[in-house]
Amino acid sequence: MAHLISVDVRDINKLKDAVDAFTAKYGATIHQALSQTIEEPVVPVSIFSQGLSPLESVTTYLSENMSMDERAIAKALHKQSSSIRTAYQSAKRKLHGQLSAQPSPYGLPLSSLASDSLSILELVSSHLHDKHGLSFRAVGRLLGKNERTIWTAAHRAKQKWLAKN
């Protein structure tokens, strides 16, 4: 059972206004808005179907939507800063306007995209297939890629993981 606390009503109204502004800006539910403050950042799967490479997509999303700098992105993804810089610059040349990040039931925890030996596509494919139980065809549709490409990426990830352990 939740315990009520004594608070100033004006502070509650300020909090409500801030949450309302956030949900309106990002088209999110109140739960999604609040979860961003207490849970690990989640990358929406919708960013991967916009004509960019997976690394370009996640780098752009983290930079522009999560306000992370190059070093923070490199650290979070276990990649070199130079790779992050190159991916972001390439994405900006390809992308006309803002990267669209639509809410999705298949969000990817940021930690699931961290690896120094696996590509972002291998990580995303494996996560969606193994953790969410999606078929390779369904993952391919979500990412805008052929299901055989998804199978190959997930299979390579599994082989690399088995070789490492």
C-alpha positions as a Markdown table, in Angstrom:
| # | Residue | x | y | z |
|---|---|---|---|---|
| 1 | Met | 0.0 | 0.0 | 0.0 |
| 2 | Ala | 1.4 | 3.4 | -0.9 |
| 3 | His | 2.0 | 5.9 | 1.9 |
| 4 | Leu | 0.8 | 9.5 | 1.3 |
| 5 | Ile | 3.2 | 12.3 | 2.1 |
| 6 | Ser | 2.4 | 15.9 | 3.0 |
| 7 | Val | 3.4 | 18.1 | 0.1 |
| 8 | Asp | 2.6 | 21.6 | -1.1 |
| 9 | Val | -0.2 | 21.5 | -3.7 |
| 10 | Arg | 1.7 | 24.1 | -5.8 |
| 11 | Asp | 4.7 | 21.7 | -6.1 |
| 12 | Ile | 2.3 | 18.9 | -7.2 |
| 13 | Asn | 0.8 | 21.2 | -9.9 |
| 14 | Lys | 4.3 | 22.1 | -11.1 |
| 15 | Leu | 5.1 | 18.4 | -11.4 |
| 16 | Lys | 1.8 | 17.6 | -13.2 |
| 17 | Asp | 2.5 | 20.5 | -15.7 |
| 18 | Ala | 6.0 | 19.2 | -16.4 |
| 19 | Val | 4.8 | 15.7 | -16.9 |
| 20 | Asp | 1.9 | 16.9 | -19.2 |
| 21 | Ala | 4.4 | 18.9 | -21.3 |
| 22 | Phe | 6.8 | 15.9 | -21.6 |
| 23 | Thr | 4.0 | 13.6 | -22.6 |
| 24 | Ala | 2.6 | 16.0 | -25.1 |
| 25 | Lys | 6.1 | 16.7 | -26.7 |
| 26 | Tyr | 7.0 | 13.0 | -27.0 |
| 27 | Gly | 3.6 | 11.4 | -27.4 |
| 28 | Ala | 4.3 | 9.3 | -24.4 |
| 29 | Thr | 2.1 | 8.0 | -21.6 |
| 30 | Ile | 2.7 | 9.2 | -18.1 |
| 31 | His | 4.2 | 5.8 | -17.2 |
| 32 | Gln | 6.7 | 6.1 | -20.1 |
| 33 | Ala | 7.5 | 9.7 | -19.0 |
| 34 | Leu | 8.2 | 8.7 | -15.4 |
| 35 | Ser | 10.0 | 5.5 | -16.3 |
| 36 | Gln | 12.7 | 7.7 | -18.1 |
| 37 | Thr | 13.6 | 9.1 | -14.7 |
| 38 | Ile | 13.9 | 5.9 | -12.7 |
| 39 | Glu | 14.7 | 3.2 | -15.2 |
| 40 | Glu | 17.5 | 2.5 | -17.6 |
| 41 | Pro | 17.2 | 4.5 | -20.9 |
| 42 | Val | 15.3 | 2.7 | -23.5 |
| 43 | Val | 16.0 | 3.0 | -27.3 |
| 44 | Pro | 12.8 | 2.7 | -29.4 |
| 45 | Val | 13.0 | 0.1 | -32.2 |
| 46 | Ser | 11.4 | 2.6 | -34.6 |
| 47 | Ile | 14.7 | 4.5 | -35.0 |
| 48 | Phe | 16.2 | 1.6 | -36.9 |
| 49 | Ser | 13.9 | 1.7 | -39.9 |
| 50 | Gln | 14.8 | 5.1 | -41.3 |
| 51 | Gly | 17.5 | 4.4 | -43.9 |
| 52 | Leu | 20.5 | 4.8 | -41.5 |
| 53 | Ser | 22.9 | 2.1 | -40.4 |
| 54 | Pro | 22.0 | 0.7 | -36.9 |
| 55 | Leu | 25.1 | 2.5 | -35.4 |
| 56 | Glu | 24.1 | 5.8 | -37.1 |
| 57 | Ser | 20.6 | 5.4 | -35.8 |
| 58 | Val | 21.4 | 4.7 | -32.2 |
| 59 | Thr | 24.2 | 7.4 | -32.2 |
| 60 | Thr | 21.8 | 10.0 | -33.6 |
| 61 | Tyr | 19.0 | 9.0 | -31.2 |
| 62 | Leu | 21.3 | 9.2 | -28.1 |
| 63 | Ser | 22.8 | 12.5 | -29.2 |
| 64 | Glu | 19.7 | 14.3 | -30.2 |
| 65 | Asn | 16.9 | 12.7 | -28.1 |
| 66 | Met | 18.9 | 11.8 | -24.9 |
| 67 | Ser | 21.3 | 14.7 | -25.1 |
| 68 | Met | 24.3 | 12.5 | -24.7 |
| 69 | Asp | 27.7 | 13.6 | -25.9 |
| 70 | Glu | 30.1 | 11.6 | -28.0 |
| 71 | Arg | 32.2 | 10.3 | -25.1 |
| 72 | Ala | 29.1 | 9.2 | -23.1 |
| 73 | Ile | 27.7 | 7.4 | -26.2 |
| 74 | Ala | 31.0 | 5.7 | -26.8 |
| 75 | Lys | 31.1 | 4.6 | -23.2 |
| 76 | Ala | 27.5 | 3.4 | -23.1 |
| 77 | Leu | 27.9 | 1.4 | -26.3 |
| 78 | His | 31.5 | 0.1 | -25.7 |
| 79 | Lys | 32.6 | 1.7 | -29.0 |
| 80 | Gln | 35.5 | 4.0 | -29.9 |
| 81 | Ser | 34.7 | 7.8 | -29.8 |
| 82 | Ser | 36.0 | 8.1 | -33.4 |
| 83 | Ser | 33.4 | 5.4 | -34.5 |
| 84 | Ile | 30.6 | 7.3 | -32.8 |
| 85 | Arg | 31.8 | 10.7 | -34.4 |
| 86 | Thr | 31.9 | 9.1 | -37.8 |
| 87 | Ala | 28.5 | 7.4 | -37.5 |
| 88 | Tyr | 26.9 | 10.7 | -36.3 |
| 89 | Gln | 28.4 | 12.7 | -39.1 |
| 90 | Ser | 27.4 | 10.2 | -41.7 |
| 91 | Ala | 23.8 | 10.1 | -40.3 |
| 92 | Lys | 23.5 | 13.9 | -40.5 |
| 93 | Arg | 24.5 | 13.8 | -44.2 |
| 94 | Lys | 21.9 | 11.2 | -44.9 |
| 95 | Leu | 19.1 | 12.3 | -42.6 |
| 96 | His | 16.9 | 15.2 | -43.7 |
| 97 | Gly | 15.3 | 16.6 | -40.6 |
| 98 | Gln | 14.9 | 14.9 | -37.2 |
| 99 | Leu | 15.2 | 11.2 | -36.5 |
| 100 | Ser | 11.6 | 9.9 | -35.8 |
| 101 | Ala | 11.4 | 8.0 | -32.5 |
| 102 | Gln | 7.9 | 6.5 | -32.2 |
| 103 | Pro | 6.9 | 4.7 | -29.0 |
| 104 | Ser | 7.1 | 0.9 | -29.4 |
| 105 | Pro | 6.4 | -2.1 | -27.2 |
| 106 | Tyr | 9.8 | -3.3 | -28.2 |
| 107 | Gly | 12.1 | -0.8 | -26.6 |
| 108 | Leu | 15.8 | -1.8 | -26.2 |
| 109 | Pro | 17.5 | -1.1 | -22.9 |
| 110 | Leu | 20.6 | 0.9 | -23.6 |
| 111 | Ser | 22.8 | -1.8 | -21.9 |
| 112 | Ser | 21.5 | -4.3 | -24.5 |
| 113 | Leu | 23.3 | -2.3 | -27.2 |
| 114 | Ala | 26.7 | -2.3 | -25.5 |
| 115 | Ser | 29.4 | -4.6 | -26.8 |
| 116 | Asp | 32.9 | -4.2 | -28.1 |
| 117 | Ser | 32.7 | -7.3 | -30.2 |
| 118 | Leu | 29.2 | -7.3 | -31.6 |
| 119 | Ser | 27.6 | -4.9 | -34.1 |
| 120 | Ile | 24.5 | -2.9 | -33.2 |
| 121 | Leu | 22.5 | -5.0 | -35.8 |
| 122 | Glu | 23.7 | -8.2 | -34.2 |
| 123 | Leu | 22.7 | -6.9 | -30.7 |
| 124 | Val | 19.3 | -5.6 | -31.8 |
| 125 | Ser | 18.4 | -8.7 | -33.8 |
| 126 | Ser | 19.4 | -11.0 | -31.0 |
| 127 | His | 17.6 | -9.0 | -28.4 |
| 128 | Leu | 14.3 | -8.8 | -30.3 |
| 129 | His | 14.4 | -12.4 | -31.3 |
| 130 | Asp | 15.6 | -13.9 | -28.0 |
| 131 | Lys | 14.2 | -11.6 | -25.4 |
| 132 | His | 10.9 | -10.6 | -27.1 |
| 133 | Gly | 10.4 | -13.9 | -28.9 |
| 134 | Leu | 9.9 | -12.3 | -32.3 |
| 135 | Ser | 10.4 | -14.2 | -35.5 |
| 136 | Phe | 13.2 | -13.2 | -37.8 |
| 137 | Arg | 10.5 | -12.0 | -40.2 |
| 138 | Ala | 8.9 | -9.8 | -37.6 |
| 139 | Val | 12.2 | -8.4 | -36.6 |
| 140 | Gly | 13.0 | -7.7 | -40.2 |
| 141 | Arg | 9.7 | -5.8 | -40.7 |
| 142 | Leu | 10.4 | -3.7 | -37.6 |
| 143 | Leu | 13.9 | -2.8 | -38.7 |
| 144 | Gly | 13.2 | -2.5 | -42.4 |
| 145 | Lys | 15.5 | -5.3 | -43.3 |
| 146 | Asn | 15.2 | -8.7 | -45.0 |
| 147 | Glu | 14.6 | -11.6 | -42.6 |
| 148 | Arg | 17.6 | -13.4 | -43.9 |
| 149 | Thr | 19.8 | -10.4 | -42.9 |
| 150 | Ile | 18.3 | -10.6 | -39.4 |
| 151 | Trp | 18.9 | -14.3 | -39.2 |
| 152 | Thr | 22.5 | -13.9 | -40.2 |
| 153 | Ala | 23.1 | -11.1 | -37.7 |
| 154 | Ala | 21.5 | -13.1 | -34.8 |
| 155 | His | 23.4 | -16.2 | -35.9 |
| 156 | Arg | 26.7 | -14.3 | -35.9 |
| 157 | Ala | 26.0 | -12.8 | -32.5 |
| 158 | Lys | 25.3 | -16.3 | -31.1 |
| 159 | Gln | 28.5 | -17.7 | -32.7 |
| 160 | Lys | 30.6 | -14.8 | -31.3 |
| 161 | Trp | 29.0 | -15.3 | -27.9 |
| 162 | Leu | 29.7 | -19.0 | -27.9 |
| 163 | Ala | 33.3 | -18.5 | -29.0 |
| 164 | Lys | 33.8 | -16.0 | -26.2 |
| 165 | Asn | 32.4 | -18.2 | -23.5 |
